[in-house]
Each structure stands twice: as structure tokens, then as C-alpha cells.
């Protein structure tokens, strides 16, 4: 990563140096919205073609033959570009001249280029046992004319390491023990001990919980509690303490319910989808539904890929690599995620039953026995009800309270002796079933993706308004990656080789593939940030 960032002053990067200038001074006439003269400078294919005037605005490697340079440096106000506003400054002209002479490469931002294995610089160092990452640090220090700070003393070092890894200060005994440890591996042993502590997962789990917007209530007016949210919290802490592979950790949260053999652990991980805010009484239910999906697109893009994909919910941006079609393509990936709940039912969609099969059988047997006994009791009740007066019969057809009052006071009068005895016996059996059920261990549930819904076709919403659908969009990852994660769905209406109910699993596997340009960079940057106060990339 350091190798990709160590760019010399003589080199130009299109995405960081040239594209912002073109967007600021040229795109209004030659960009995504307009291509006057048949030219647009936001894509190589449109910028390097012959213009309507027969000239080539950009001739890679030859700035002097490029009409762009002629027009931006012209003294003729009718020829000079841009036609409105101040002319380009001398430094801006020289930047474009250098870029064209260097070949006018329309490169992506470095973050979207494939990962590389840079050559470790050979720089002077204090010891041969220096980590390769430190060699890049030494190189940058040398380029800036700086020297490395002296090593921290052991008392400072143990405090830094302990706070960083556990969030707690070391005890006085721990400080003294480390300060007096002459073993060359003393620091290594310290780190191993801290990483093995329970407090490590509690400290670093908090960083992750912040990313995935962990909350134990729904917010909005009633701010109801999210049952069993703490189990997702414990899942995260446990994952850090068990040193779970990062790709597994990510896949469990994005698609743990879609594994071939989902486990309690992977089902608990899908609590990721239930941590956002939820309005149980929205003024516009459809808008609220798309806000909920937006929360998933936003959190997923930022947490795993460090991309603010939600910027494109309403419209394209001139130099943003994520267009609106990409936003709704991402939204289509999560279209099977049912809403958190409904106004009438706050648990069915978000509480997954993970009761053991043996205990589940006992609960089912209680339910069956209860239903059988209740059915026979109802038959006897009806036999007595048909003999009652019309007002009493009508009362039994009302609410449960009125029915029970009539049955309690008058049923015996209209039953035979045999029916009365059987009814009493069934009552005892019913109480026995209730007692048996109460004595069973409680059923266990976790917060997660307990319900899914049928995939619906996804559309680009005009200005982000869910009531104004426009073009249909199939599931897709941002086009800048040039990865075909959903083969067969390049256009709407075709049949995908990825089953509709497996989209999230395909996406999760793509996010965690070794070839993904961003996932590894992002998590390394976050780890660096929390250890050193600022990411490698700010």
C-alpha cells in the first residue's frame, strides 16, 4: 500500500491531478451531460476521437498537436476555451501539457486499480530485523528529510500497547514485569498476551460495532428495544477473540443465512441487517421501505468498501465513479431482505428460532396436545350452546370474555352427565399440558434475518423518489470494478445464473475475494487508524 502511494513529484495521476481540473473547467460543455463538438473529456473513448471540426483535441504523447492546448492558450477570445470565465492559469496549462505528453492516460483512482506487490525499498535502517512496512516508512522519512523518532521506553510502550489492544491501562505489576523483562522476545510476548485477553475483543469489537451502526433500539418516537441485539454484539466480540478469518467474518454478516449449512453463529451474524433505525408508523410506508434499503446500501458500501454509494441515490455526480444505476444495482442485491418488522408484529421478521431440535419436538408435542384437547372441548361446548336460549347463543358468538361468562354460568345445565365428566377431564388435561410447557427450557432466539421476501424488479427512482420508477436495473456491483458478479443479468429481464435468493451470497463472496481492490485496503487502513490515530489514507 505504501508503494502505491509513494508517487514522485514528477508523476501525474489522472484521477487526482487531471480529472478535477477537467471537471472544474471543461465538463460543463464536454462532459457527462454535454459533448459539444462531439467531444467529452470524462472518458477516453470520447476524448480521443476526431471532433466535428476534424481536429483531435488530445493526441497522446504530443501536446503540441493537441487542439486542446491550442484552444486553452489562444489569445483570441472567440477561440479560447473555456468560452466563459477566466482562462486557465499557467500552472493549469502546464499540468495538461505534461499529462498529454506523458500519454494522456485516463487511469482510475489508485484505489480501484488491482493490488500490487511493490518492491521493498532498500534504505538505511538501524537493524536488519526490520519489517518491510517499516522500510517504506524509512523511505518516506528520508524523502521528507526527517529522521525516525527514538524508540519508546518500555514503560511507555506497554501503556501504548495495552490501551491500543484492550482499551485499559496496564496494572502496576504488569508494567514492572515488562520493564524488568530482559528477554529479546519480551515485546512479542506482551502482544501475544494482550491479543489473547478477553478485553481485546471487547475493545476492537466496539470499532466494528460503530461501523455497522450497532444499536439496541429502533429510534424514532417509540424507540422500542431490539430483542436479542446483545447476541450480535457478543458474536462480534467472540469473532475478534477467536481470531476469525476476516473473509469468514464478512460473509457471515452479509449472507450467513444463505450458507449451504448455516449455523447458529452465521444466523446470529445476520443481525447486521437488523441494527438500523426503524419507524413503526411512517407517514409514507414506501419511502420508509426505501430508506431502510438505503441504510443497507450505505452501511455495506462504507463498512466493507469505504465507498459512499448512497451519494448516487438521487442523481449522478460529474466525477463520482458511482452512477445512479450502480446505486440501484446494489439495492437490488438486498431486495430479498424483508422489513425489520410490521406495526402489528415486531418479532417474526427479526427473531430467528435456534432452539435445539430435541426441545423443538417437545414444544411441538405440547402444541399438538393443546390443539387436540381444545378441539374436543369446543365440540362439547357447541353441543351445549345449541340448547341455550337465543340471547345466550348470540353472547357466545361475541368476544372471548362474553363467551366464557356464558359457558361458566350455564354450560353445565345443557350437558349430559357423560359430557360434563368428559369436559372436566379435558380441563385437567389442558392444565397438565400448560404445566408441561411451562417446565420446558425457554426457546432460544437471536436477532437476525428471520424472514425474507420475494425478489421484485428494481428500478432507478427519479430523483430518489420511490413513487417515480424509471428504468429497470438488475443486481450489479459498481461498474468501476468491471466484475461480472451476476452473470446473465447484464440487462433486465434475462435469467441470472445466480439464483435470486443467493444474490447476497454471491455479493459476499465477491467482497471477500482476494482480487477485490478495496476490501483488504479498507480493513488494513482501519486497523492502522485505530493503532496510530490516522489511517494510511486519511
MARZAVEX-370733 format. One record per residue: x, y, z of N, C-alpha, C in turn. Coordinates in steps of 0.1 Angstrom, whole numbers, plus 2048, in hexadecimal, padded with zeros to 3 digits. Layout:
BEGIN
XYZXYZXYZ...
***
This chain:
BEGIN
8087F480080080080080980C80081480C80881D81880882281A7FA82580E7F382B80F7E68228167DC8158147DD80C81A7D480B8297D780E82D7E380C83C7E78188447E582483D7E48318447E28338497D482B8537D082C8587C28358647C283F8647B98488707B984187C7B38478887B68418947B28408967A384888F79C84889078D83D88878783787F78E82C87778881F87D78A81687B7808088807817FE8747827F487678A7E986C78B7DD8727867D786C77C7CB8717757C08747807BD86A7887B286C7917B387779B7C08797A07C28837AB7C78907A57CE89079A7D489D7957CC8A37897C889A7807C389F7737B48A07737AD89577879E8957777988A077E79C8A478B7968AF7917978BC7897A28BE7827A48CA77A79A8CA76E7998BE7687908BD75C7828BF76177E8B976C7718BA77176D8C97747778D077A7748DE77E7738E777277B8E576877C8EF75D7778EA74F7758DD74E7718D87417648D07407608C974B7558C074A7478C77487468D474A7398DA7487358DA73973F8DA73073D8D97227418CC71C74B8C57227518B971D7518AE7287468AA72D7468A173873A89773773689174272B88774271E88D73D71B89A73F70E89F73B70E8A572D7198AA72871A8B071B7278AC7147278AB7077338A87007348B16F37358BE6F67358C76EB7418C46E173F8C56D57498C36CB74C8B46CA7448AB6D074689D6D07518986D97558A16E375F89E6EC75A89E6FB75F89470275D89471176988E71776D89572277A89272877988973476E88373776D87B74377086C74077186973377485B72F77E85C72478885272479285271978C85070C78284770B77C8446FE7768516F777185A6FF76A8666FA7748726F977F87170078887C70079387B6F579686F6F07A086D6E779B86C6D878E86D6D678986C6C978B8796C17898796B478A8856AC77D88D6AE77F89A6B07748A36B376C8A66A67618AD6A87598B069C7608BA69376A8C16987728CA69077D8C368977F8B668B78A8AF6857978AF68C7978B56987A38B56A07A38AB6AB7AE8A86B17AF89F6BC7B38A86C87AA8A86D27AC8B16DE7B88AC6E67BA89E6E67C58986EE7CC88E6E57D98906E37E18876DC7EB8816E67E88766EC7F18706F68008716F28088766FB8168776F981B8836F181188B6EC8158976E480C8A36E78108AA6F18088B66F58078C06EB8128C26E38128CD6D98088CA6CE8058BE6CB7FB8BA6C17ED8B96C67EB8BC6D37DE8BA6D97D68C76D97CA8C76D27C28D36D17BE8D96DF7BE8D16E97BA8D66F67C48E06FB7D18DD6F97DB8E76FD7DB8F46F57D88F26E87D78FE6E07CB9076E47C09016E87B49096EB7B590F6F97BB9087037BC90E7107C69187127D09197087DA9237087D892E6FE7CD92D6F67CB9376EC7C89456F27CD9506EB7CB95D6EF7BE9636E97B895B6DF7AB95F6D97A095B6E27999656E778E9626F178395A6EB7829596DD7779516D777C9426D57899406D678F9336D579392D6E27969356EC79B9306F879192870079591D70678D91570F79291671D78991672777B91572677592372176992371A76492F71576093972075D93472B75893D73676193C74276294674A76B94675677994975278294975C79094C75A7979417537A194574B7A993A7447B093274E7B59277497BD91E7527CA9257567CE9227627DB9287677E69217607F29277617FE92175B8019137617FF91276E8029057747F78FB7707EB8FF76D7E18F57697E48F175A7E88FA7527EC8F77447F88ED7448028F074D80D8E774D80A8D97528008D975B7FC8CB7607F68C37557ED8C974D7E78C27427F18BF7377FB8C87358058C672B80E8B972F8128B973C81A8AE7418128A17408058A17437FD8957437FC8907357F989872B7F889471D80688E71881189571B81E89171782188371D81C88172981F87473081686972B80D86C72180586271B7F686371D7F286D7257E38707277DC86472C7E185D7367DB85173B7CF8557447C384E7417B78507497B78457537BF84675D7C083B7677B583D7727B28327787A98327847B18387907A983C79A7AF83F7A77B78327AB7C28347B27CB8297B67C381E7BE7B98237C67B18197CE7AA80F7C67A78127B979F8097B07A88017A77B58037A97BF7FB7A17C27EE7A97C57E47A27C87D77A97D37D97B37D37D17BD7DE7D17C77EB7CD7C17F67D27C58037CF7C080C7CA7CB8177C57C88217C07D182D7C97CF82E7D57D58397DE7D28467D97D78517DD7D185E7D97D58617E17E28667DA7EC8697E07F98767E87F78757F57FA8817FE7F888D7FA8018997FB7FB8A57F98028AA8068088A78088158AA81481B8B28118288BA81B82C8C28198388B88178448BC80E84D8B480B8598BD8088658B78098708BF80687C8C27F887F8B97EF87A8BB7E187C8B77D986F8BC7CD86E8B87C58628AA7BF8648A67BE8718997B887488E7C387488C7C88688827D38668777CE85D86B7D086285F7CB85A85F7D384C85B7CC84185B7D38348537E08348487E083C8407EC83D8487F88428517F584C8598008518638058478677FD83D87080183386980C82A85C80B82885581682185482382985382083785282C84086083383F86B82B84087883183F87A83983287583382887783A81B86F84781A86384882085C85482086285F82986785A83486E86383D87B86983688286182F88E86582888A87081E88086D81687B87680C87788481287288481E86E89082487989682C88589082C89089683488E89484388788A84788488885688B87B85B88D87B86889386F86E88886887688A85B87888085488088185888F87685989587685C8A487D8518AB8838548B788A8498BF87F83F8C48848338C787B8298CC87582D8D98688298DC86282D8E98688248F486982A90086D82190B86381790E86780D91585E80191785280491F85280E92984681193083C81992784182191E83882891483281D90B83B81490683780B8FC82C80190182D7FD90E8227F49138157FB91581680891880981091A80381290C80B8159028058178F47FF80A8EF8067FF8F18017F28EB7F57EE8F37F57EF9007E97EB9087DD7F39057DE8009047D38099017CE8058F37D78048E97D38018DB7CB7F48DA7D07EA8E17CA7DD8DF7BF7D98E87BE7DF8F47B47DC8FE7AC7E79027B07F48FF7A97FF9047AB8029137B37FB9197B57FC9287C47FF92B7C78059367D580793A7DB7FA93F7E87F893E7EF7ED9447EF7EF9537EF7E395A7F07E49697FF7E896C8017ED97880F7F097C8187E497C8127D898081A7CC97F81E7C89718157CA9688187C795A8237D19548227DD95882C7E795483A7E395983B7E09668487DC96C84D7CF9668447C59638487B995E84E7BB9508487C394784C7C593A8597CE93A85A7D89438667E09438727D89478707CE94F87C7C695487E7B994C8767B79428787AB93A8837AD92F88E7A69318997A892789979E91C88E79691B88D78D90F88C7959028947928F889279A8EB8847998E587D78F8E986F78D8E58657938EE86979B8F78607A19018547A88FB8567B08F184B7B88EB8427AE8E38487A58DC84079B8D58367938DF83C78F8EA8347888F48297918FA82C79E8FC8227A89008167A88F78197AA8EA80F7AB8E080679E8DF80D7938E08067868E07FC7858EC80178A8F77F87899037EC7929027EE79E8FC7E37A88FB7D97A38F07DE79D8E57D57988DB7CD78C8E07D27858EA7CB7798EF7C177D8FA7C17898FE7B878D9097AA7909047A078D90D79279090979079E9067977A790D7957B690B7997BA8FD7A27B28F67A57B68E87997B68DF7917AB8E07847AB8D877A7B68DB77A7B98E87717C38ED7757D18E87827D48E87877E18E37857E28D378A7D88CC78A7D88BD77C7D58B87747CE8BF7667CB8BB75F7D98BA7627E28C375B7EF8C375D7F68B776A7F68B276D7FC8A57647F789A7627EA8997597E488F74B7E88917467E789D7387EA8A07357F889C73E80289E73C80F89973A81088A74280888374180787473380286F72E7F88767227F28717167F887871780487E70C80C88570480488F70C7FD8987067F58A26FE7FD8AC6F17F98AE6E87FF8B76DF7F58BD6DA7F78C96D17ED8CF6C37F28CF6C07FD8C96B28028C86B08078B96A480A8B66A080D8A86A081C8A56A28248AF6A18338AE6938378AA6928438A56848498A267C84B8AF67084D8AE6688528B96678488C566483B8C26638318CD67082B8D067A82B8C76878268CA6878188D167F80F8CC67D8028D268B7FA8D268C7F18DC6987E98DC6997DF8D16A57DC8CD6A87D18C36AB7C58CB6A27BB8CC6A47AF8D46B17A88D06B97A48D96C579B8D76CF7A28CE6CF7AF8CE6DA7B68C76E77B38CD6E87B18DA6F47AF8E16FB7A28DC6F47998D66FA78D8D17027908C56FE79A8BD70779E8B27147A48B77127AD8C171E7B38C87277A88CC72279E8D372B7938D873178B8CD72A78A8C272F7838B673C78A8B173B7988B07467A08AB75279E8B57507A08C275A79F8CB7617918CB7597878CA75E7798C97667778BC76277D8B176977B8A57777818A677878D8AC7857928AE78E78A8B77887858C279077E8CB7947708C678C76B8BD79075E8B779975F8AA79C76C8A77A476F89B79E76988F79176B88D78A76588278F76B87579176486A79676A85E78C77585979278085478978B85177F78884678378083C77A77D83176E77583777076C84076576584675C76E84E76277785675B78185E75278A85575778E84974F79684074478E83A74778283573D77A82E73277683873577384472A77084E72077B85072578785071C79385271479684671A79583A71379882E70978D82970D78082C70577582670676982F70776A83C70875E8446FC7558446F175A8406E475283F6E474A8326ED74E8296EC74781B6F773D81A6FF73A82470973082370272282170A71981B70470B81970070582670870883070570283E70670E8486FC7168486FC7218526FD71C8607047248687067208776FF72B87F6FE72888C6F973389570273F89470F73D89371874889271675088571474A87A71275186D70475886D6FA7528736ED7588746ED76487D6F47638886F676E8916FC77A88A70677788170D78187A70478A8716F978486D6F078C8646E879686C6EA7978796E57A28816EA7AF87B6F57AE8736FA7BA86C6EF7C18646E57BA85F6DA7C08576D07C68606D07C486D6C67C98766CA7D48806D67D987D6DB7E38876D77F18846D27F48786CE8028756C280787B6BF8148796B381A87F6A681487769B81487E68F80F87868381787E67B81C87566F82487866381B87865C81988365081088364381787F64482487C63882B87763C83686D64283286264783C85863B84385163D85084E63385884763285283863D84E83363D84882564483B82663C83082764282382864C81F81D64982281165281F80666082680765F83380B66B83B80D67383581966C83182367382B82F67A81E82B67381682267980981D68680C81668681680D69281980569D82080E6998278196A282C8226A98208296A281682C6A880A8336B280382A6AE80281D6B87FC8136C48058116C18128116CD81C8106D681A81C6D18178286DA8158336E38098316DE7FF82A6E67F38286F17F681D6ED7FD8126F680080870180980E6FD81381570681D81B71081682470B80E82E71480883871D7FE8317187F68287207EC82172B7F28197287FD81273180480A73C80A81273981081D74381782574B80E82E74480483474B7FB83E7557F28377517EC82B7597E28257627E781A75D7F28137647F780776880580876580C81376881A81576382380975781F8047518277F974482D7FE7428397FB7358407FF72C83E7F37278327F171F82F7E67118367E670D83A7F27008407F46FF84E7EE70B8547EA70B8617E47038617D77038557D16FD8547C36EE8507C46E88517D06DA84D7D16D18557C86D48627C76CB86B7C06CF86F7B26DD8707B06E18747A36F08717A26F587279570387079270B87C79771887A79A72188579C72C88579173189078E73989178274688978374D88978E75988178F75887679974C87379E74B8687A774B85B79F7538517A275384479A74783B79C73E83F7A67328377A872683E7A372083A79771484179270883B7996FC8417966F083E79C6EC82F7996EF82A78C6EC81D7896F481379270081679670780E79F70080D7AD6FB8197B26F58197BF6E980F7BF6E08107B46D48087B46D87F97B16E37F77AA6E87EA7A86EC7E37B56F37EB7BE6F67E77CB6EA7E47D36E07ED7D26D37EC7DA6CD7DE7D66CD7DB7C96C77CE7C46CD7C27CB6DA7C37CF6E07B87D66D97B57E36D47BF7EA6CE7BD7F76BF7BD7F76B97BB7EB6AB7BC7E96A37B07F06AA7A67F46A479B7FB6A379D80A6A97A880F6A97AA81D69B7B08216947A98296877AD82D6887B983667E7C283767F7CD8416827C884F6877D085868A7CC86567E7C686C6727CC86B6667C787165A7CE86B64F7CB8706427D286C63C7D88796337E187762D7E88826267DD88C6207D38866197C988E6227BE89362E7BD88D6367B18916457B689264A7B789E6577BC89F6627B28A065E7A589F66979B8A166B79189666078E88E66178388466C78587A66E79187567879486B68779487068879687D69679888269A78F88D69278689169677C89C69776E8966A37698956A675B8906A675189B69D74789A69D73C8A46A87338A26B17328AC6BC7298AB6BB71E8B66AF71B8BA6AD7118C46B27038BF6B76FB8C86BC6EE8C46B16E58BF6B36DD8B56A96D48AF6A16CC8BA6A96C78C46A26BF8CE6986C78D669C6D38DA6936DC8E26876E18D968A6E38CC6806E78C36756DD8C26796D08C266F6C58C16666C58CD66C6C88D96646C88E565A6D48E465E6DF8DF6556EA8DE64A6E78D464D6E18C96446DD8BF6396D38C463E6CA8CD6356C08D262B6C78DC6306D18E36276D88EC61D6DF8E46216E68D96176ED8D060D6E48CA6116D88C66086CE8C05FE6C98CB6036C68D75FA6C18E15F06CC8E55F56D88E65EC6E38EA5E16E58DF5E56E58D25DB6E68C85D16DB8C85D66CF8CA5CC6C38CA5C26C48D55C76C88E15BE6C98ED5B46D48EB5B96E08E65B06EB8E45A66E88DA5A96E18D059F6DD8C55946D58CB5986CB8D358D6C38D95856CB8E358B6D38EB5836DC8F457A6E58ED57E6EA8E15756F38D95696EB8D456B6DF8D05606D78CB5556D58D655A6D28E35516D18EE54A6DE8F15516E98F054B6F68F35406F98E85436F68DC5396F88D252C6F08D352F6E48D85236DB8DB51A6E18E65206E88EF5186EE8F95126FB8F551A7038ED5157108E850970F8E05087058D74FC7048CF4EF7028D74F06FE8E34E46FC8EC4E17098F44E97138F34E771F8FB4DD7288F44D97338FB4D073C8F54D77448EB4CF74B8E24D57538D74DE75E8DC4DA7658E74E37708EC4F176A8F14F075E8F84FC7588FC5057538F14FF74E8E75067498DB50E7558D45067608D350D76C8CD5187718D55177708E25227758EB52E76C8E952D75F8E75387578E553F75A8D75397618CF53F7648C25467728C25467788CD54C7858CF55B7838D256078C8DB56E78B8DF5707808E957D77D8EB5807718F357B77390257C77F90757778291556977E91656078390D55278090E54F77190C55676B90355475C90155775490E56375791456775092055D75292B55775E92C54E76193754175893653C75792953074F92753474092953F73B92454372D92654572A93554B73393C54D73194B54073095253673894F52A73995752072F95251F72B94551472394051771793852471493652770892D5226FB9345266FA9415226ED9485146EA94750B6F49464FC6F29464F86EB9395006EC92F4FC6E79215056DB91D50C6D59265146C992250F6BD9295116B192350E6A592A5196A293451669893D52069594852D69094252C68993753868493154068F92B5396999245406A491E5466AD9295406AF9355456B79405526B09455526A394755D69C94C56969D94256669B93557169C92B5766AA92A56E6B492B5726C292A57C6C59365786C19425806C394D58E6BC94C58E6AF94759A6A89455A36AF93B59D6B49305A56BC9265AB6C892C5A46CF9355A96DB93B5B66D79435B66CC94A5C16C79525CD6C59485CA6BE93D5D56BB9345DB6C892E5D26D292C5D76DF9265E16E59305DD6E593D5E66EA9475F36E39485F36D69465FF6CE9466086D293A6026D492F60A6D89236106E69266096EF92B60E6FC92E61A6FB9386186F39426236F194C62F6EB94662D6E193D6386DB9366406E592D6386ED92763F6F891E64670292664170693264871093A65570A9406556FD9426616F794766C6F593D6696F69306736F592667D70092668A6FE92369370992268E71391769172091968C72A90F69272790168A72A8F768F7298E96997348E76A47328DF6AE73C8DD6AD7438D06AE7508D06AD7588C46B97618C36BC7658B66C676F8B46C17798AA6C67868AC6C27908A26C978E8956C178E88A6C778B87D6BD78B8726C17868676B978685B6AF77A85C6A577C86369B77086669276E85A68F77985268677884768C77F83B68977983068D77F82368178181B68278981067678C80867A7897F96707877F16727847E36797907DC68278C7D46897977CC68079E7C36807AB7C36797B37BA6827BA7B167E7BE7A56867C579B68A7D27A16967D679F69B7E37A569C7ED79A6997FA79D6998057936A18107986A781878F6AD8257936A182E7976A28347A269783D7A769B84C7A369285279C6958607986978697A46A386F7A46A78787B06A58707BD6A68637BD6A685C7C96988597CE68D85D7C767F85C7CB67A84E7C86778467D26738397D06658387C965E8437C86518437C16538467B26608487AE66284C7A066D84379A66983679867382D79267583078368282E77E68583077068A82376A69782276769C81676169F80B76B69C7FF76669F7F376E6AE7F176F6B37EC77B6C17EA77D6C37DC7836CC7D477D6CF7C77836D97C878E6DB7BE7976E57BF7A16F37C079B6FB7C87A17097CA79C7117D17A671E7CF7A57287D67AD72C7E27A57317EC7AC7357F87A473D7F579873A7FC78D7407F878074F7FB77F75480478876280778876B7FB78B7657F179276C7E579576E7DC7897657DD77F7657D57737647C677675D7C378075B7B578474D7B178274B7A577C73E7A077973A79678373479B78E73179379A72478B79771B79178F70E78B78D70D78877E71377E77971377B76A70577876670277D75A6F577A7546EB7857576EF78F7606E679A7646EB7A775F6F37A77556F87B374F6ED7BD74B6E27B77486D67C07446CA7BA74B6C17C374D6B47BF7546AD7B574C6A67AB75369E7A274C6A47957496B279474A6B97877476B977F7536BC7727516BD76975C6CB7687626CD76A76E6DB76A7746DF75C7786EC7597766F174D77B6F274D78A6F27597906F175A79F6E375B7A36DE7507AA6D07507AE6CD75D7B66C07617B46BC76E7BA6BE76E7CA6BC7627D06BD7617DE6CB75F7E36D575F7DA6E375D7DD6EB76A7D96E57757D66EC7817D26F67867DD6F17867E96F978B7F47057827F67047757F470F76C7F671A76F7EB7157717DE71E7747D37257817D671E78A7DB7247977DE72E7967E972B78F7F473478D7FF7417867FB74077D7F274C7767ED75477F7E474E7887DD7557927D575C79C7DE7557A07E875B7AA7F17687A47F77687977FA77379180177D78A7F877B78A7EB7857847E279378B7E379D7847E17AB7897E27AD7947D87A57947CD7A779D7C27A07AA7C47977AB7CF7907B77D17997C37D47977CE7CD7A17D97CE7A07E07DB7957E07E27937E97EE7937E27FB78D7D67FC78A7D08097977CF8127A17CA80C7AE7C88147B37D68187B47DF80E7B97EC8117B17F381C7A47F181C79C7F882679E7F383479E7E68367A07E18437AE7E48497B87E38407C57E68447C67F58487BF7FD8417BF80C8447B880E8517AE8078547A78098617AF80586D7B67F986B7BF7F48767CA7FE8787D080486E7DA80E86F7D581A8767C981E8727C382A8787C28298877BC81D88C7BA81C89A7C78198A27D181589B7DE8138A37E68208A37E58288987EE8338977E78418967DA8418977D384E8987CF85388B7D484E8807D08538737D38488697CA84685F7CC83B8567D783E84C7DC8348457E683583B7E083F8317D383E82E7CC8478267C284E82F7C385B8307BB86283A7AC860838
***
